[in-house]
Structures are given as C-alpha cells and as structure tokens.
Amino acid sequence: MKKSKAFWVYIIFALVIYTIVQVMISGGTLDLYYQNILIQMCINIMLAVSLHIVIGITGQFSIGHAGFMAVGAYFSAIATMNLGLPFFVALIIGAVAAGFAGLLVGIPTLRLKGDYLAIATLGFAEIIRIVFLNIDYVGGAAGMVVTNMTTWTFAFVGVVLTIFVIANFTNSRHGRGAIAIREDEIAADAMGINTTYYKVVAFTIGAIFAGLAGGIYSHNFFIIQPTTFNFLKSFDILIYVVLGGLGSLSGSVIAAIFLTIVSAYLSNFPETRMIIYSLVLILVMLYRPTGLMGTKEITHLFKFGKKGGSKV
C-alpha cells in the first residue's frame, strides 16, 4: 500500500512539473536559453542516476561513463541523419548500442576491483573516443552535424523513465543483491550471490541510460565531436554522484540540478566553474563525507518507505 501510494505521488508530482514547464514554454515565459538549461539539466540527471546504479548501488568505481554516452550519441545521430529513422527509434538504437557496449566491457572488466576497474573503464572510454575520432563516416575530428530534435518532452520522459527503472531495480531482488556486493563482496559471494552477474546487470543498465542521455544530448546541439566525451566528462558525471551521496538516487538528482544551474550561470567563465566544482567537493568531503544525502532518499522525509532503497 505504501509503495503504491508513493508511486502515484511521484507520478502526479512529475505530471505537475511537466505541465507547469510546458505551459511556461508555450506561453513564451521560458525562452530558448532557459529551455536549453532545462534540457541539459535532464541530461545530467540521467547521467548521474545511470552512474549511481554502478557506483552508489553496486559499489564499482567506474570512470568511463562518457564512453557509453558517446556510443548512444553517435549511434542515435547515425540513425537520424544517415538512415533517416524517427527520433524516438534513434534513441532506442543508441540506448541498445550503449547497453551492448556496457555488456562487452562489463563481462571482462568487472572481475577487477578498485583502482584497476577505474583504469579499465577509463581506458574503454578513451578507446571509444579515439575510434569515433578516426571514422570519417561520423565526421572524424571535425564532428558530426546533427539536426536539433530534442524537446522538453523527450528530455523529461527520459528522466522519468531513468529514475523509475533504476529506483525499481534498487528495490528488487537484483538490487538487493547489488547492495550486498557493495557492502561486502566476499560475504555476498559466500552467501551464494553471483557477484559477477549482478555487477554486469547493473553496469549494463547504467550504460543503457547513459546511451539514452547521449542520444538526447546529440540532438540538442547542432554538432557532436569526440572531444566532448573525453575523460573530463566522465569526471563531471562522477562529481554528481559523489556530491549527492554514494548510494542516494535523490542525492544524485539534487547534485545534477544544482551543478547544472551553477555551470549555466558560469558558462562564460569555465575556469571559475572548475574552481567552484573543486571547492564544493572539498567542502563536502570535509563537512559531509557521505555527500549531501548520504545513503538516504528524499522519501524518508515523507516516510513513504524504509531506509536503504529508492522508492518510486
């Protein structure tokens, strides 16, 4: 009953937010600049939540998330620009391609731990970037011109879908297995949990939604370039998760919203933006080592659920 009540509360809340923003867009209150900020905010939330399932839930330190974003961005762009497919079909193709890449990378690399896993995932992201950099079919270093097809509706639906799937995964049997791995992988393995299977599943799901975010991103700007998806992009995504709190889906969302707003207002001063990012992380680590939300969810404030899971 509590889960059902919480689910409908979130659905209504999401519909209210969507309706308010859509009315403001239709009425001309929000111009293209603010619409772009909202879309970028949605993309960052999707990236943060999709990495949250890998680092926050499963406890695997991955810093190659920009690689999956790049796969989704380029494959969806190829589908629309070169194959003439509808935008929503292209988004599915990009997400599936990124998920397949996540599966291929996850099976061999997720047997590694800690720094070794981080290095392996970072290497994958750089390989993907270099591959796209040297393929003339997608524009090479000059980049690929993409028609602007992303709208507020597509971006918002992507966010809702990402949060819904990952929150429900967290509260499922698979999610509990992933959390057990995060807490103590040796103990989880001793209790009969197939640690490699659960890690690969979480990694693949995270890659799918990173690819979806990449597809929305590629069609929000008029050009995509391999340099956009370098290792600094992976660290940007990592910042959202760490700042929000490792293990908190709500924290990842809040951090993504906050840093997107800061970045938008400091877009003319990129050096200042990075300084603020660094100062924020230092302050959080000093005074809030577990992040803004720790492992708690915002639902705990409304008593919709018990501790330890994301309720949708």
C-alpha positions in Angstrom: 0.0 0.0 0.0 2.8 2.4 0.9 4.7 1.6 -2.3 1.5 2.2 -4.3 0.8 5.5 -2.6 4.4 6.7 -3.1 4.3 5.6 -6.8 1.2 7.7 -7.5 2.5 10.7 -5.6 5.6 10.7 -7.8 3.6 10.3 -11.0 1.4 13.2 -10.0 4.4 15.3 -9.0 6.1 14.6 -12.3 3.0 15.5 -14.3 2.6 18.7 -12.3 6.2 19.7 -13.0 5.9 18.8 -16.7 2.6 20.7 -17.1 3.9 23.8 -15.4 7.1 23.9 -17.5 5.2 23.1 -20.7 2.7 25.9 -20.1 5.6 28.3 -19.5 7.2 27.2 -22.7 4.0 27.5 -24.7 3.3 30.9 -23.2 6.7 32.2 -24.1 7.8 32.7 -20.5 10.7 30.4 -20.9 12.8 31.3 -24.0 15.2 29.0 -25.8 18.1 29.8 -23.4 16.1 28.5 -20.4 14.7 25.6 -22.3 18.2 24.6 -23.2 19.2 24.8 -19.5 16.2 22.6 -18.6 17.1 20.0 -21.2 20.7 20.0 -20.2 19.6 19.5 -16.6 17.5 16.5 -17.6 20.5 15.0 -19.5 22.8 15.5 -16.4 20.2 13.9 -14.2 20.0 10.8 -16.5 23.8 10.6 -16.5 24.1 10.9 -12.7 21.3 8.4 -12.0 22.7 5.9 -14.5 26.2 6.1 -12.9 24.6 6.0 -9.4 23.5 2.4 -10.1 27.1 1.4 -10.8 28.9 3.3 -8.1 26.3 4.0 -5.5 24.4 0.8 -5.6 26.9 -1.8 -6.7 30.0 -0.1 -5.4 32.0 -0.4 -8.6 34.3 2.5 -9.2 33.8 3.3 -12.9 35.1 6.5 -14.6 34.3 5.6 -18.2 30.7 6.7 -18.3 31.4 9.3 -21.1 32.2 6.4 -23.4 28.7 4.9 -23.1 27.3 8.4 -23.6 29.4 8.8 -26.8 28.1 5.4 -28.1 24.5 6.5 -27.6 25.1 9.9 -29.1 26.8 8.7 -32.2 24.6 5.7 -32.9 21.4 7.8 -32.5 22.8 10.5 -34.7 23.7 8.0 -37.4 20.1 6.6 -37.2 18.5 10.0 -37.8 21.0 11.8 -40.0 22.3 8.9 -42.2 19.4 6.4 -42.0 16.5 8.8 -41.8 14.9 7.0 -38.9 12.4 8.7 -36.4 14.0 10.4 -33.4 12.4 8.0 -30.8 13.6 5.0 -32.8 17.1 6.5 -32.9 17.1 7.0 -29.1 16.3 3.3 -28.7 19.0 2.3 -31.1 21.5 4.5 -29.2 20.5 3.1 -25.8 20.7 -0.5 -27.0 24.1 0.1 -28.6 25.4 1.6 -25.4 23.9 -1.3 -23.4 25.6 -3.8 -25.7 28.9 -1.9 -25.2 28.4 -2.0 -21.5 27.9 -5.7 -21.6 31.0 -6.3 -23.7 33.1 -4.1 -21.3 31.5 -5.3 -18.1 32.0 -9.1 -18.5 35.8 -9.0 -18.6 36.5 -5.8 -16.5 34.0 -6.2 -13.6 36.2 -9.1 -12.3 38.6 -6.3 -11.4 38.2 -4.1 -8.3 39.0 -0.6 -7.1 41.7 1.3 -9.0 42.1 -1.4 -11.6 38.5 -1.3 -12.6 38.6 2.5 -12.7 41.7 2.4 -15.1 40.0 -0.3 -17.3 36.8 1.7 -17.7 38.7 4.9 -18.3 40.7 3.1 -21.0 37.4 1.9 -22.6 36.1 5.5 -22.8 39.3 6.7 -24.4 39.2 3.9 -26.9 35.6 4.8 -27.9 36.6 8.5 -28.3 39.6 7.6 -30.5 37.6 5.3 -32.6 35.0 8.0 -33.4 37.8 10.5 -33.9 39.2 8.4 -36.7 36.0 7.4 -38.6 35.2 9.7 -41.4 31.6 8.3 -41.7 30.7 10.3 -38.5 32.8 13.3 -39.3 36.0 12.4 -37.6 37.7 15.1 -35.6 35.5 17.8 -37.2 32.4 16.3 -35.7 29.0 15.2 -37.0 26.3 17.7 -37.8 23.0 16.7 -36.2 19.5 18.3 -36.6 18.0 19.6 -33.4 15.2 17.3 -32.5 15.3 17.2 -28.7 12.4 18.8 -26.9 11.5 19.3 -23.3 9.0 16.5 -23.6 11.6 14.0 -24.8 14.1 15.1 -22.1 11.6 14.9 -19.3 10.3 11.5 -20.3 13.9 10.3 -20.4 14.4 11.5 -16.8 11.2 9.9 -15.5 12.0 6.6 -17.3 15.6 6.5 -16.0 14.6 7.2 -12.4 11.6 4.8 -12.5 13.7 1.9 -13.8 16.7 2.4 -11.6 14.7 3.0 -8.5 12.7 -0.1 -9.0 15.8 -2.1 -9.8 17.3 -0.9 -6.5 14.2 -2.2 -4.6 14.1 -5.5 -6.5 15.9 -8.8 -5.7 18.6 -7.8 -8.1 19.0 -4.5 -6.4 19.4 -6.1 -3.0 22.0 -8.4 -4.4 23.9 -5.4 -5.9 23.7 -3.6 -2.5 25.0 -6.7 -0.8 28.0 -6.7 -3.2 28.6 -3.0 -2.4 28.6 -3.7 1.4 30.8 -6.8 1.3 31.5 -8.6 -1.9 33.3 -11.5 -0.2 30.4 -12.1 2.2 27.9 -11.8 -0.7 29.8 -14.4 -2.7 30.0 -16.6 0.3 26.2 -16.4 0.7 25.7 -17.7 -2.8 25.2 -14.4 -4.7 26.5 -14.4 -8.2 28.5 -11.3 -7.9 29.7 -11.1 -11.5 26.2 -11.5 -12.8 24.7 -8.7 -10.6 27.6 -6.3 -11.4 27.3 -6.9 -15.1 23.5 -6.4 -15.0 23.9 -3.1 -13.1 26.7 -2.0 -15.4 24.6 -2.7 -18.5 21.5 -0.9 -17.2 23.7 2.1 -16.3 25.2 2.0 -19.8 21.7 1.9 -21.5 20.5 5.1 -19.8 23.9 6.8 -20.4 23.4 6.0 -24.1 19.8 7.4 -23.9 21.2 10.6 -22.4 23.8 10.7 -25.1 21.1 10.4 -27.8 19.1 13.3 -26.3 22.3 15.3 -25.9 23.5 14.8 -29.6 20.1 16.1 -30.9 20.1 19.1 -28.6 23.1 20.7 -30.2 23.8 21.0 -33.9 27.2 19.2 -33.8 28.8 16.5 -31.7 32.6 16.0 -31.5 34.7 13.2 -30.0 36.4 15.8 -27.7 33.1 16.3 -25.9 33.3 12.8 -24.5 36.8 12.9 -23.0 37.7 11.7 -19.5 36.8 15.1 -18.1 33.2 14.4 -19.0 33.4 11.2 -17.0 34.7 13.1 -14.0 31.8 15.7 -14.3 29.3 12.8 -14.1 31.2 11.3 -11.2 31.0 14.6 -9.4 27.2 14.5 -9.4 27.2 11.1 -7.8 29.8 11.9 -5.1 28.4 15.3 -4.3 24.9 13.9 -4.0 25.9 11.0 -1.8 27.1 7.5 -2.8 24.0 5.3 -2.5 21.4 8.0 -2.8 19.4 8.4 -6.0 17.8 11.6 -4.7 21.2 13.0 -3.9 22.4 12.4 -7.5 19.4 14.2 -8.8 19.8 17.1 -6.5 23.5 17.4 -7.2 22.9 17.3 -11.0 20.3 20.1 -10.8 22.5 22.2 -8.6 25.7 21.9 -10.6 23.8 22.4 -13.9 22.5 25.7 -12.6 25.9 26.8 -11.4 27.5 25.7 -14.7 24.9 27.6 -16.7 25.4 30.9 -14.9 29.2 30.5 -15.0 29.4 29.3 -18.7 31.4 32.4 -19.7 33.9 31.6 -17.0 34.9 27.9 -17.4 38.0 28.3 -15.2 35.8 29.7 -12.4 33.3 26.9 -12.9 36.0 24.2 -12.3 37.3 26.1 -9.3 33.8 26.1 -7.8 33.4 22.4 -8.6 36.7 21.7 -6.7 35.8 23.9 -3.7 32.3 22.3 -3.5 33.8 18.8 -3.5 36.5 19.7 -0.9 33.9 21.2 1.4 31.6 18.2 1.0 34.4 15.8 1.8 35.4 17.8 4.8 32.0 18.5 6.4 29.8 15.9 4.7 31.9 12.9 3.8 28.9 10.8 2.8 27.6 13.5 0.4 24.5 15.7 0.6 22.1 12.9 1.2 24.5 10.1 2.2 22.7 6.8 1.5 19.3 8.2 2.3 16.5 9.2 -0.1 14.3 12.2 0.0 11.3 9.8 0.5 12.5 9.3 4.1 11.4 12.9 4.8 7.8 11.9 3.9 8.0 8.4 5.4 7.0 6.7 2.2 9.4 3.9 2.7 12.1 2.3 4.8 15.7 3.1 4.7 18.1 1.7 2.2 16.2 1.9 -1.0 14.8 4.3 -3.6 11.0 4.3 -3.7 9.1 5.0 -6.9 
